[in-house]
Structures are given as C-alpha cells and as structure tokens.
Amino acid sequence: MKYNFVLIFLISFISFAQKSDQNLKFYGSKINLKEIENYKLKKNKLLNNPTNDVKIQGKIISTCPMKGCWMKMNVHNDTLLVRFKDYGFFVPKTGLEGKSVIINGKLSIDTLSVGQLKHYAEDAGKTKYEISLITKPEITLSFLADGVIIKN
C-alpha cells in the first residue's frame, strides 16, 4: 500500500512538471521564473540603473505582425516597448495578446525618433495617413530583452 502511494505521488509529480513546462514558451536566452522584480515597488530604482539586467512580468498588448521583432507589454499601468537583443530572436507575430510574459534584460527611458515611430507604425499595419500624422519624437519606456518566457 505504501508503495502504491509513492508511485501515485511520483506519477502526479512528473505529470505536473511536464505540463508546467509545456505551458511556457522560451525565446532568446533561457531564463528562469526566479527573482522577478516587483516593478510597481521598484520602478524608479530600476530606471535609475539602466545597465543592470532586470526580470519583470506583465501582459502582452501587441507584437510586430511583420516579423515578431518587437512587442508592447503592460506592466502596472505602464506600456513598455520591448525589443530583442541584436535581433537574435523573435516572438510569434500573432496570438499573444493578453498572455502573461516574463522578460529579462535592460529597462530604460528612450526617445524614439520620427523615423523609428513611422517604421513601427508601418510594421503594425497603420495606414499611410496615420503614419503621416507622426511628426514628433516620443519618449517611451524601452526594454532590451535577452530572454522571454510566454505563459500559455
């Protein structure tokens, strides 16, 4: 009887471990689920150390529908523009909206030029008229990710 309990426990444990891995998709450098910063409490500290790597969690708003070379995510009411280090990896172009995501890399305040903004608008499928309305640079929260985990 004791062996049956141990066997059932082991089968359940292995089953759970496999399912949890299958619910995670890794992109770029493989990162883990440990040491995720509390963005809400540490936002100013994180922004004041743009050379330090940080791991944060949020929800995906959108991804680049052309290549998957950027995504926008919501983290405690802030929108972050996430780009991928050295264009070394991409995320899926569709179907990620609303999914939970963990990113690892560098957080900074960035100024996007009119040219960059028009490029991103074009990638996002904006009309020529909408793109022509972009006339000023934009200050944004940027994140250069070296690793991404998307939870299904």
C-alpha angles and dihedrals in degrees: 000000000000091000092051090055092050091047092050090047093051093047091049092048094049091045092052093047092052093048094050091052091048089055092059126074118197125207127182117351112010108252131180135231094249130105097019108174122235096241094188093057099035104035096117093045091049093049091049091058104052093160094059122089115241134185118215138168132220145130126285114244098180144333133216104277092202102057110343088248096139140017137194118225137183118231115177094326094318123110114220125196105219120200126179123245113262089344082277094147142009136209126227114289096226143020100044101100111126095012121132114251137187118202132188124201142064127336120204146153108253138183113224114207122228088253093054092046091050090048092052091046090051091049089050091055098251117164122256088251092053090048092050089058090065104098106141135059116250130221110222144165106257132191126196104203126201093178137023134189118194117195115216 
